[in-house]
Amino acid sequence: MSDKIDSSFRPFFGQHRLIIFLKKSIDKFDQQWYIYGIDYTILKWYIIEKENIMPFETEQYTYQKVAEDLKQRITSSQFANNRLPSERELAREYSLNRMTIRKSLDILEKEEKIFKLGPRGTFIGKEPLDAIGPKQKTIGFVLANREIFDEHHSKMLLELESKTKDRGDKMMFFTINSEKDIDNLLVSIRDKHSPDGIVISGLLTAEILKSLKQAHISVVVSGYLLYPDPIENEFNRVLVDSIGYGRCATEYLIKLGHRKIVLINGPSHQRFLNIHYGYMKAITDAGIEYNENLVLRCEKDALVDGYTVAHTIIDTIRPTAIVAANDRLALGALNACVEKGLKVPGDVSIIGIGDFDGGRISNPPLTTIGIDREALAESALDLLYGMLRNGQRSLPQTRFAPFRLIERQSCKGV
């Protein structure tokens, strides 16, 4: 096993989730362990494909067992009309996630046991020649300037891949971290005509968008630029209202009776500035005096940053509640409170943003703002396919995906 993964880790399986202890070496807390709740198949894909590490010794190859079972059922004619149930139905039947089912179906497709006809479904047998339709499109998902494949973008990629497959097309994944990476992507699009269009997300700069604009590529932007620039208004965009969810999280704590509410925010990027504005709007609308000393900015938005900042304020500011700009910061703050002997939510209420898996299994489970990533992906592809069919015939559109409050057990009234 590669030395990138500590040999002492132990995986624990729950409801098709894996809690895995990963050693992080990207910041000053490289000697500490953190708990991440991650979909096992996402983690496995990332480690094998992205890091070029061999599969875990503990892997059970569940997808192979499912493929064998499906072959037996096909042989015994258990499926009506020579058609398989949808991925969603099979995932529910086998109590597995859709990525595992998809890998099983890929085996059957390679063995020509089944063939897929896009939105029409998956059929048993070898694909007939007259089933071949229009040229399959390739959609690219481009992640910019991210050191790690974070949970928000991994879930976004899964949604995009699923919905692209439903259209009979395929998805490719790219990362860009330098001008050379951008140039390589543009060369691929120009010379190989692949991908046909892209959805780009991550830590986006105006320079990246200007390069894409000059290349005349069909692009949909998911998320905000790091810093505002007029160029972003020249692209179709899909967003989640970060002012809105910053305000929603703060208003929830105010309704519980809290007045001394700390905001643990991320770097001075556009999205985090929007969260700050939403927090400030909720505070002032409630008649509470705004106190800039209660707003704390982190250099990064990782768990360790929330942990460090919370340690500094627990003894000095003594807030009754904390709004964290994402669930990683919130979980870091929660750990700091517990270490200091404070009860959550008895002494301090904490709310995060993002609905990451770790918040569902924390103690206590984290109240958070959930983002509808399925709607985000659907809107992005709807805009992109419209451009691929018709070009950019109208003014660029900005669409917002919904968010919602998810009440768990980390907040209470005072």
N, C-alpha and C positions, 0 to 999 in steps of 0.2 A: 504494500500500500504506500502511496506517495507520502513524503514527509510533509506535504502541504496539509494533510489531515492527521491530527494527533492520533496515534494508535490506541490511545486509552479511551476514545469516545465510546459511548454506549447509546444505541438508538432505542427508543421506546415507542411502540406503536399504540395509537388510540384509535379513534374513528377515522381510519385512513389518514391520520396526520402523524408527523414525526416530530418529536421534541429532540433536538440534537444539540449537544454541547460543542460549539465551534470555537476554536482558538483564533482570535482576531489579532492581526499583527499590523494594522494600518494606523494605529494611533497610540497614544501614550499608555493606554490600558492593555497593552499586548499580553500581559501576564495574567489577565483575569478572564474568567469564563462567563459567557452570557447564554441565556436560554432564548432560542428562537423557535417559534411555532411555524413550520414551513411545510408546504405540501411536498411529500417525499419525492414525487416524480419531478417536480420543478428542481429540487435540490440535485437529484441524480442527473438530470439533463445538464444543469449548469456545471457540475463537477466533471462529467464525462466529456461533454462537447466543448465547454468553454475553457476548462483548465487542463483537459487532456489527461485525466487521471482514470485509472481502471475502475470498474464498478466496485462497490462495497462487497466485501466478502459475505456480509449478512443478507444480501439481496435474495429474495425468494423467487424472482422472475415470475411474478404473478401474471403478467401479460401473456407469457408463453402458455401457462396453464389455461387461461381463458381462451386463447386461440385454439388449443387442443379440444377444449370442451365445445366450442362453436363448430369445429370441424365434425365432431361426432354428431352434433345436432343437425348439421347440414346433411350428413350422410343418411341419417334416419328420417329426413324430410319433416323436421319439426317446425319449419318456418312456412307460413302460408304465403302463397303467391310468389314463391321463390324470392322473397324479399326479407332482408334482415330488419329488425327494429332499429330505431335511431340510436345514435351514440348516447343520448341522454337516457333513453329507455334501458339500454343495456347497462349503463352505469348504475342506474337504480336497481336493476335486477341482480347484478353481481355485487352491489354495495361497494363500488370502486369509483375512483374519479375518472373523468372523461379522457384524460391523457393516457391512462393505463389501457382503457378500452380502445383508444385510437391506435396504440401500438399493437394490440392484438389484431385489429382489423388490417393493419399494414402487413402483418405476416400473411394473413389470408389473401390479401390482394396480390402480394408478390408470388404466391403459389397459385394464383389464378383461380382461387376458390370463390372469390367474389369480385365485383367491380362496382365502382361508384359513378353515379350520374349526377353529381352536384346536388342541387335542391330536390331532385326527383327521388333520391335515396340510394341505398346500397343493395345490390342484387346478387343472387347466387349464380355462380358459373363464370365462364370466360366472357369478357366484354365483346359483344358483336361489333362488326365493322361499322354498321350503320348507326351505332350509338355515339360515334365520335362527333362532337359538336364543334362550336366555335373555339378558336385558340384560347387555351387556358392562360389566364393572367397571373402575374406574380406581383404580390403586394409586399413591399418592404416595410419593416418596422425598424426605425433607426433610433438608437439610444445615444444621446450626446453627453459626453463629459461626466459620466458616472463611474466612480471607482468600483462600485459593486452593483450587482444586478439586484436591486432592491425589490421589496415585496410589491409595492404599487405597480411597478413596471412589469414584473413577472406575471401578475394577474392580468394586467392590461394586454400583454402579449398573448396569453391564453385565450382571452376573449376575442382578440383580433383574429387569431389563428382559427378558432372555432367558426367564427362568422364568415371568414374567407373561404374555408372549406365548404360551408353550407352553400356558397355561391359557385362551387365547382372550381375554385382557384386555389392557389397555394401561397404560403407566407414565407418570407425570408427575414432573418434577423441580422442587423448590422450594429456595430458600435463605432462611434467616431470620437476621438480624443485629441485630434490634431488636424492641422491643415492638410497633411498628407493623407489622412484617413478620408477627409472630405473629397480630395482629388481622386482617390481610388474609387470611391463610390460613384462619382460623376463619370469617370472613365467607364465603369461597368455599365452604367445606364446608357451612355452614348454608344459604346462599341457592341455591347451584348444585348442592348434593349431590354435589360432586366436589372432591377424590377421595373414594372410598368408605371408604378406610382408609389409614393411612400407616405407613411405616417411617422412624424418625427416628434420625439419627446426627450425629456431629460433636462440638463442644465443648458438651456439654449441661449445663444448669443445672437446679436444682430448680424455679426459677420457670417455666421452659418447660414442664416436666412438669405442674406444678400447673395451668397454663392449659389444657393439653390434657385434663387430668382433669376440670376443671370443664365443659368443652365436651362431655363424653360421646362422644368420638371413639374409634373402633377404632384402637389404636396399638400397635406393637411397637417397643421401644427396642433399637437396636444399639449396644453399647458402654457404657462406664461414664459416670456423671456426673463432672463435674470434681471435685466434692467430695461425699463420702458424705452421703446424706440418706434418711430412711425412705420418702420418696415413690417412690423407684425400685423398692421392693419391691411397689408396687401396680400395676406394669406387667409384661406379658410382655416378656422380654428375651432377646436372643441375645448371647453374649459369647465371647471367646477368653480363656482363663485366663492373665492377665498375670503372676500369681505363678508359675504353672507354667512359662511360657516364659522368664521371667527366671532361674528356677532352672536350667532345661535348658541355656541358653546358658552359664551359669557353670560348671555341672558338666562340660560338654564341655571347657572350658579346663583345669579341674582334672585331668581324666583324661589330658590331654596333658602334665601335669606342672607346670603353672603355679601359682605361689603368690602372686605380686605382681600381682593382677588389679584393674585400675581399672574402675569403672562410670561411664560418661558417660551421665547421666540427663537427662530432660526437666524441665519445670516441676513444681511440687509439686501435680500433679493426681493423682486417685485411681489411674489406670492406672500412672503412673510410680512412685507410692509402692508399688504392688504389685510392680512389677519390682524395686525396691530390696529389698523384703522377700524375694523369691525369690532374689536375689543373696546377701543376707545369710544365708539359710537354707542355701544350697549351701556357702558359705564355712565357716560354723560346723559344719555336719555333717561336713565334711571335716577338721575339727580345725585349721583355719587361724584364727589370731587375727583378729577383725574390726577393721579400721582405717578409721575414718570419714574420714580424710584421702584415702582412695582412692576415695571416692564424690563425684563432681562433678556439680552440678546446673546445667543451662542454663536461661536465661529462656524460650527457645523450643526447638523440636525440629527446627530446620532444619539444612541442611548447613553453613552458616556458623558455627553455634553449636558443632557438633562440631569444626570446624576450629580455632576460637578456643581452646576449652578444651584441646584436645590440644596446641596450641602451648605452653600454660602448664605442662603437666605433663611433657613429653618431657625437658626438661633438669633438672627438679627431682625428680620422683618416679621416673622411669625404670622404668615398669612393663614386665613381659614380655608382658602381654596386656591387651586392652581389651574389655569388654562395652559395646556401645552400645545405647541403648533403642529405636532404630530404625535403618533402613539409611541414612537421611539423615545422622544423627549419625556413623554408622560411616564413611561415605564422606568426610565432612569430616575425621575423625580420620586416615583413610588418607592423604588429601592432605597433611595437616600432617606426618605421619611422613616421607613421601617428600621434602617440602621440606627437612626437617631432616637428610636423608641417611640415614635409617633404612630398613632393608629390611623389607618385610612379605611373608611372615611370618618372615623370618630373625631380625630383631631384636625385632619386636613382632607378636604375633598379634592379629587383630581379628575380632570376630563381631558381626553386626547382628541386627535383628529386623524382619520384614515381607516379605522377598523382593521388593524393588522392582526394576524393570527395570535401573536404573543399576548395581546390584550385580552383575548378570550380565555386564556389559561393562566393569567396572572392571579395573584392572591392579594387583594380581591380582584375579580374580573373588572376590566377597565371600561367605564362609561366613555363613549366616544362619538364622533360624528362619522357616519358611514357614507362612503362615496359610491355612487352607482356606476361601477366600471363597465358593466355590460352596456348601459346606455351611452357611456362615453365612447366605447368601441363602435357601437352601432352608428352613432352620429358621424364619427370619423370616416367610416367606410361608406356611408351614404353620400357624404360630400365628395370623397375621393372617386367613387365609381361614377358619380355625376360628372366630374371633370374628365374622366377617361372616356365617357360616352360623348360628351358635348363640348369639352374644353371649358375654359373659364369665361362663360358668356355673360355673367352678371357680376355685380360687385361681390367681393369676398364676404362670406358669412361667418358669424361667430355664434356657436350653439353652446348652451350650458346644460350639463348633465346634473340631475338632482342629487341632493344629499339629505340625510336624515339623522336625527338624534337616536342613538342606541343606548338606552339606559341599562346599566349593569349594577355593580355594587361598590363603585369607588367614590360615590357622591352621596351626601345626605344633607338635610336641612339643619339650620342652626337656630 
